[in-house]
Amino acid sequence: MAATPSYLTEPERKTPIGGDYDVVVLGGGPAGIAAAVAAGMHGRKVLLVERYGFLGGMGTAAGVTNFCGLHANVHGEIRQVVHGIADQLLARIERLGGLNAPHLVLGKIFAQAYDTAAYKCAADDLLLSNGVEILFHALATGVVMENETRIKALLVETKSGRSAILARVLIDCSGDGDLAAFAGAPFEKGGADGQMLYPTMMFRVNGVDAALAGDAWRTIPALMETAEKRGVNFPRKGAILRPQKHSNEWRVNVTQVKNERGCAVDGTDANELSAGEIEGRRQALAFFEFLKREAPGFGDSYIVDIPPQLGVRETRRIAGHYQLTADDVLSCASFADTVGVNGWPIEAHVAGDVVWRWPDIPGSRGFNHLPYRMLVPRGLDNLLVAGRCASMTHEGQSAARVSGGCFVMGQAAGTAAHLLLAGNVANADIEVGQLQETLESDGAYLGRDVAGN
Ligand SMILES: Cc1cc2nc3c(=O)[nH]c(=O)nc-3n(C[C@H](O)[C@H](O)[C@H](O)COP(=O)(O)OP(=O)(O)OC[C@H]3O[C@@H](n4cnc5c(N)ncnc54)[C@H](O)[C@@H]3O)c2cc1C
């Protein structure tokens, strides 16, 4: 029998043009939402392309249900430091009754939980009210180049077929750097040992007796240790369990999903992802059995949601004009081209554990600047990259990847796209002072008023 060939050649075909835009944003997570709104509110013709039928990215599709990185511990005082478009989104979620008050994390910083349904609806409204068009259920699969350094069109596959969307500036907010990779931008995966942050299958339980559960996020790790002594295995230490808006509903962030080699599942590998989804759900069920059996207040609870996809923290990170590092985060670095700040510490999801590293609290200002250069890929003039796939080292990414940093990067990239078009310049040649003034007049906080290192 003849061996199966490793590829086949498809016939050449004509691809319909699916639209012509000033700015095309790939991905509707926190970075993509902010990028699209920023370009839209400056009057640009913007299309956001998203493979799911809703916005929110990992925040909804992976059931994260909690904003981190909106705040920083500034010399001992916890303040919201991410503003601008993030405020508009938070206000809309709040109006829908879907936003918790901020809660304290590890005694040092705030995070803020939300309801995924409210997030989806609030994000739709925010984009539409800023004139952004949305193409849901569209998977980006490639690009057509105009020349070596300029992208001409994004190729998408939808139920209505394949199309090419023309764009003058593109912003990759896919989380996985798909667009940048299609266009040949250099990127990295993993740290020095090649390991990426481990993914987690989130889930939520309802029917919790909140009074009995008490501060379960403090007591459950101890229950897990006791159970481990009896031979019960958990995928990782560091269970994060917290109530949502209604105190009978809790999110559970505790699973950790490996591939066959024992490494973090690669969210850009379809086979690994497929196996990871199944393993993530298996771990969720196993942990839920433990919760019901052993955690006070969870005896009558039930799983109300296992989200549409495995939660992927890290895949490709583009290697841009500057890579944000661990040292930048821990030393609260300043950059002349700041476009906003990150106040979240290093939260490394390593094999079997979650390892936290903080800047000096309260000795420091508790946040680092995020420089414009981390949004600029090398060798491509009309592409910007924002969110968890922006230019950061593995360790830098383990801090600035959370929602707060992604909103900042997204707003900066969308605003920069508008200015690139206005000035007819390449991404690396932007007038940074003008970008900073525009961001500040749009309500963003660039962190220039508090001295850093
Ligand atoms: C389990 C888990 C727990 C977390 N906990 C927290 C937390 O408590 N608080 C917090 O703030 N952050 C948390 N994070 C991190 C945070 O959710 C993400 O880092 C953040 O959502 C990244 O935003 P983003 O916009 O860069 O990308 P994403 O949120 O990943 O969004 C990317 C979007 O692009 C779309 N997309 C990707 N590729 C394509 C394509 N080819 N075609 C079309 N669409 C595409 C995706 O569907 C998605 O909607 C967590 C992450 C995980 C995985």
The ligand as a Gaussian input file, in Angstrom:
#p B3LYP/6-31G(d) Opt

LIG

0 1
 C       -7.235000      30.110000      33.508000
 C       -6.883000      31.555000      33.444000
 C       -7.106000      32.360000      34.543000
 C       -6.814000      33.707000      34.472000
 N       -7.129000      34.498000      35.538000
 C       -7.089000      35.825000      35.370000
 C       -7.677000      36.687000      36.325000
 O       -8.174000      36.251000      37.366000
 N       -7.689000      38.015000      36.046000
 C       -7.144000      38.523000      34.900000
 O       -7.206000      39.735000      34.683000
 N       -6.564000      37.739000      34.005000
 C       -6.551000      36.412000      34.191000
 N       -6.037000      35.612000      33.233000
 C       -5.324000      36.211000      32.093000
 C       -6.233000      36.899000      31.095000
 O       -7.501000      36.341000      31.048000
 C       -5.643000      36.846000      29.694000
 O       -4.252000      36.955000      29.719000
 C       -6.239000      37.965000      28.876000
 O       -7.602000      37.642000      28.617000
 C       -5.478000      38.150000      27.595000
 O       -6.164000      39.082000      26.813000
 P       -5.898000      39.208000      25.271000
 O       -6.890000      40.185000      24.776000
 O       -4.463000      39.434000      25.038000
 O       -6.188000      37.748000      24.668000
 P       -7.373000      36.731000      24.878000
 O       -8.175000      37.038000      26.078000
 O       -6.754000      35.392000      24.752000
 O       -8.310000      37.015000      23.614000
 C       -7.911000      36.664000      22.317000
 C       -9.152000      36.593000      21.437000
 O       -8.733000      36.345000      20.098000
 C       -9.563000      35.344000      19.514000
 N       -8.741000      34.672000      18.507000
 C       -7.559000      34.052000      18.701000
 N       -7.078000      33.585000      17.541000
 C       -7.993000      33.882000      16.593000
 C       -8.054000      33.661000      15.187000
 N       -7.077000      33.036000      14.519000
 N       -9.145000      34.090000      14.537000
 C      -10.154000      34.722000      15.198000
 N      -10.130000      34.983000      16.519000
 C       -9.063000      34.575000      17.205000
 C       -9.930000      34.453000      20.689000
 O      -11.115000      33.724000      20.443000
 C      -10.079000      35.457000      21.827000
 O      -11.381000      35.948000      21.926000
 C       -6.264000      34.250000      33.290000
 C       -6.009000      33.440000      32.193000
 C       -6.316000      32.109000      32.257000
 C       -6.077000      31.269000      31.057000

